[in-house]
Amino acid sequence: MKRIVIIGGGIAGLSAGIFAQKNGFNTVILEKHHTLGGECTGWDRQGYHIDGCIHWLVGTKEATGSRELWDTVGALKDVEIHHPDSFMAVEHEGVTVHFYRDLGRLKSSWMEISPEDRDAIEEFCKDIKRLHKFSLPVEKPMDLMNVIEKIKYVLSMKEVGPIMQKYDKISVKELSEKFQHPALKEAVASFMPEGDYSASSVIFPLGTFTGDQSSIPRGGSKALAMRMVEKYRSLGGTVEASSEVMEIKIEGNNVQGVYCTNGKSYEADYVIAACDPKAVFDVLLKGKYHDPEFQKRYNDPKNYPLASNIYVAIGYQGTMDDIPQTLRFPVSSLEINQNGKPVEHLQMTHYGYEPDFAPKGHTAITFAVNQFQPELSQWEALVKDREAYKKEKERIGKEVIRAMEIRFPFMTGKLHVLDVATPQTYNRYCNAYRGAFMGFWPTLSGKSMAHTGKIKGLDNFLLSGQWLQPPGGLPVALITGKDTIMRLCKMEKQSFIGV
Ligand SMILES: Cc1cc2nc3c(=O)[nH]c(=O)nc-3n(C[C@H](O)[C@H](O)[C@H](O)COP(=O)(O)OP(=O)(O)OC[C@H]3O[C@@H](n4cnc5c(N)ncnc54)[C@H](O)[C@@H]3O)c2cc1C
């Protein structure tokens, strides 16, 4: 039985482990953190549970290929799904714009806000609806398809392909400017920060959300990851937590195994690196191997941006009742920077639908503030002074509470900070380069094709994970984990056992 060492116990590493075990390999997952799940995680503070990941998960719809894949890895099997009725609500100058799941309701509420935008609203809704036919391609990666499969794939994209292309060519800002009403403009623009981000980042989430393909599994992110760990173990897989790989043992073109910082080493017939590729190239492979595709992306952060987060968790001694689950509201004079300027909006998500996430009658709330350059470099510098870093986190927590109390005066005195994670937190726990929580974000000029994970000069080493395919996220982690094992089965000349 061939032995595979998998570096990283995030969703991609777990997916690779599960499919490898199903296909008769002997595997071990080495994870640097003491727990598994990677960025798909959650943690407890002061009687609350802070969910650190899932706001929407593509693949929750029954009888779809992606749902079948999630079920196969044990992530969603027999799990209740929460279907929020709105993706997000955006407040602007006294008007609230809702991105309702029900497209008819979205359309009529937008028409009510701005009848003069009828044509733009109709076109937007029609295009979103056309995406309801989209299903995430989960069967095989392109590089393993034969000609007939490729033709079938192209034909299957006949309906949705032109829509994706249309929105790939325009920026989020250009899309927002199709609307005349300032609140609609602001709502559409709010999907991405300022910059050349392609409008597919707006249309794709709304297509899957209004087409009922994306929702939220009850129990949250950590529970989802733990179900996958259980599945992996039930198939005979071994987990070694608190085992950070620091070097890969190589002879000629052959990877022989890995060395960990805890002094242990593992022999392998194959090594799969299901972790951030930047650390793989720079640290584990000691800068001796290069990949032109990744180099292009890392050398051009403007067109291939990586985003991180400040993630603030707040406990509220009360219930949120009629407040939208995800709400973006304007703030003024808030001293938190984004893209070199003070943030002008905060986006909050509350977990009122998960009573177990908070003490009775209380609610857990999280805020994600995206961080880019120059903030990422500032965080890198600040973390070196632990006291100053801690103070900055405390200050940010207080700033968020101040903004909440201005927006929701009835909450005054009832809010307290549970935790503040920064880009350095993602870096420290997951080795995430620049604290990235997704793959490279899609821009107008930064188009990237799916990567096969193969590195020139290494015969039995494969990369896996969210960075291989834009835009990243949990479904990409799941699919690339499976695809890596499909490639490996091909290398072993054995047929692949899937679901
Ligand atoms: C706040 C937030 C919200 C998000 N919301 C969503 C959402 O709503 N929907 C969605 O689809 N996605 C969401 N994501 C993104 C999602 O979490 C990631 O895309 C996904 O978890 C990436 O999985 P991965 O396995 O590819 O990588 P990771 O989760 O980064 O896993 C890599 C693993 O490798 C380990 N590792 C790294 N280096 C080493 C080493 N040298 N040795 C051993 N182990 C190592 C790390 O500790 C980690 O566990 C969100 C992320 C964040 C942070």
The ligand as an SDF file (V2000), in Angstrom:
LIG
                    3D

 53 58  0  0  0  0  0  0  0  0999 V2000
  -13.3820   35.0170    8.1030 C   0  0  0  0  0  0  0  0  0  0  0  0
  -13.4670   34.0420    6.9640 C   0  0  0  0  0  0  0  0  0  0  0  0
  -14.6720   33.8450    6.3210 C   0  0  0  0  0  0  0  0  0  0  0  0
  -14.7640   32.9450    5.2640 C   0  0  0  0  0  0  0  0  0  0  0  0
  -15.9800   32.7390    4.7070 N   0  0  0  0  0  0  0  0  0  0  0  0
  -16.1090   31.8020    3.7500 C   0  0  0  0  0  0  0  0  0  0  0  0
  -17.3990   31.4890    3.2430 C   0  0  0  0  0  0  0  0  0  0  0  0
  -18.4000   32.0380    3.6890 O   0  0  0  0  0  0  0  0  0  0  0  0
  -17.4840   30.5610    2.2450 N   0  0  0  0  0  0  0  0  0  0  0  0
  -16.3880   29.9360    1.7310 C   0  0  0  0  0  0  0  0  0  0  0  0
  -16.5250   29.1130    0.8190 O   0  0  0  0  0  0  0  0  0  0  0  0
  -15.1460   30.2150    2.2080 N   0  0  0  0  0  0  0  0  0  0  0  0
  -14.9830   31.1140    3.2010 C   0  0  0  0  0  0  0  0  0  0  0  0
  -13.7410   31.3880    3.7110 N   0  0  0  0  0  0  0  0  0  0  0  0
  -12.5640   30.7960    3.0550 C   0  0  0  0  0  0  0  0  0  0  0  0
  -12.2840   29.3640    3.5360 C   0  0  0  0  0  0  0  0  0  0  0  0
  -12.1260   29.3380    4.9220 O   0  0  0  0  0  0  0  0  0  0  0  0
  -10.9910   28.8760    2.8620 C   0  0  0  0  0  0  0  0  0  0  0  0
  -11.1320   29.0250    1.4660 O   0  0  0  0  0  0  0  0  0  0  0  0
  -10.7150   27.3930    3.1320 C   0  0  0  0  0  0  0  0  0  0  0  0
  -10.8850   27.0670    4.4800 O   0  0  0  0  0  0  0  0  0  0  0  0
   -9.2980   27.0610    2.6590 C   0  0  0  0  0  0  0  0  0  0  0  0
   -9.0500   25.6820    2.8660 O   0  0  0  0  0  0  0  0  0  0  0  0
   -7.6450   25.0510    2.5140 P   0  0  0  0  0  0  0  0  0  0  0  0
   -7.6530   23.6740    3.0470 O   0  0  0  0  0  0  0  0  0  0  0  0
   -7.3690   25.2370    1.0640 O   0  0  0  0  0  0  0  0  0  0  0  0
   -6.5730   25.9400    3.3000 O   0  0  0  0  0  0  0  0  0  0  0  0
   -6.3570   26.1940    4.8680 P   0  0  0  0  0  0  0  0  0  0  0  0
   -7.6290   26.2610    5.5730 O   0  0  0  0  0  0  0  0  0  0  0  0
   -5.4340   27.3560    4.9930 O   0  0  0  0  0  0  0  0  0  0  0  0
   -5.6100   24.8850    5.3430 O   0  0  0  0  0  0  0  0  0  0  0  0
   -4.2150   24.7390    5.2820 C   0  0  0  0  0  0  0  0  0  0  0  0
   -3.7920   23.9800    6.5260 C   0  0  0  0  0  0  0  0  0  0  0  0
   -2.4090   23.7030    6.4300 O   0  0  0  0  0  0  0  0  0  0  0  0
   -1.8160   23.9000    7.7080 C   0  0  0  0  0  0  0  0  0  0  0  0
   -0.3920   24.1490    7.4840 N   0  0  0  0  0  0  0  0  0  0  0  0
    0.1840   25.2010    6.8530 C   0  0  0  0  0  0  0  0  0  0  0  0
    1.5090   25.0430    6.7960 N   0  0  0  0  0  0  0  0  0  0  0  0
    1.7790   23.8560    7.3950 C   0  0  0  0  0  0  0  0  0  0  0  0
    2.9960   23.1330    7.6440 C   0  0  0  0  0  0  0  0  0  0  0  0
    4.1840   23.6010    7.2620 N   0  0  0  0  0  0  0  0  0  0  0  0
    2.8940   21.9490    8.2900 N   0  0  0  0  0  0  0  0  0  0  0  0
    1.7060   21.4430    8.6990 C   0  0  0  0  0  0  0  0  0  0  0  0
    0.5400   22.0990    8.4900 N   0  0  0  0  0  0  0  0  0  0  0  0
    0.5820   23.2780    7.8360 C   0  0  0  0  0  0  0  0  0  0  0  0
   -2.5480   25.1020    8.2510 C   0  0  0  0  0  0  0  0  0  0  0  0
   -2.4200   25.2040    9.6430 O   0  0  0  0  0  0  0  0  0  0  0  0
   -3.9730   24.7900    7.7930 C   0  0  0  0  0  0  0  0  0  0  0  0
   -4.6620   24.0170    8.7420 O   0  0  0  0  0  0  0  0  0  0  0  0
  -13.6210   32.2540    4.7980 C   0  0  0  0  0  0  0  0  0  0  0  0
  -12.4140   32.4250    5.4710 C   0  0  0  0  0  0  0  0  0  0  0  0
  -12.3280   33.3020    6.5410 C   0  0  0  0  0  0  0  0  0  0  0  0
  -11.0260   33.4380    7.2760 C   0  0  0  0  0  0  0  0  0  0  0  0
  1  2  1  0
  2  3  1  0
  2 52  2  0
  3  4  2  0
  4  5  1  0
  4 50  1  0
  5  6  2  0
  6  7  1  0
  6 13  1  0
  7  8  2  0
  7  9  1  0
  9 10  1  0
 10 11  2  0
 10 12  1  0
 12 13  2  0
 13 14  1  0
 14 15  1  0
 14 50  1  0
 15 16  1  0
 16 17  1  0
 16 18  1  0
 18 19  1  0
 18 20  1  0
 20 21  1  0
 20 22  1  0
 22 23  1  0
 23 24  1  0
 24 25  2  0
 24 26  1  0
 24 27  1  0
 27 28  1  0
 28 29  2  0
 28 30  1  0
 28 31  1  0
 31 32  1  0
 32 33  1  0
 33 34  1  0
 33 48  1  0
 34 35  1  0
 35 36  1  0
 35 46  1  0
 36 37  1  0
 36 45  1  0
 37 38  2  0
 38 39  1  0
 39 40  1  0
 39 45  2  0
 40 41  1  0
 40 42  2  0
 42 43  1  0
 43 44  2  0
 44 45  1  0
 46 47  1  0
 46 48  1  0
 48 49  1  0
 50 51  2  0
 51 52  1  0
 52 53  1  0
M  END
$$$$
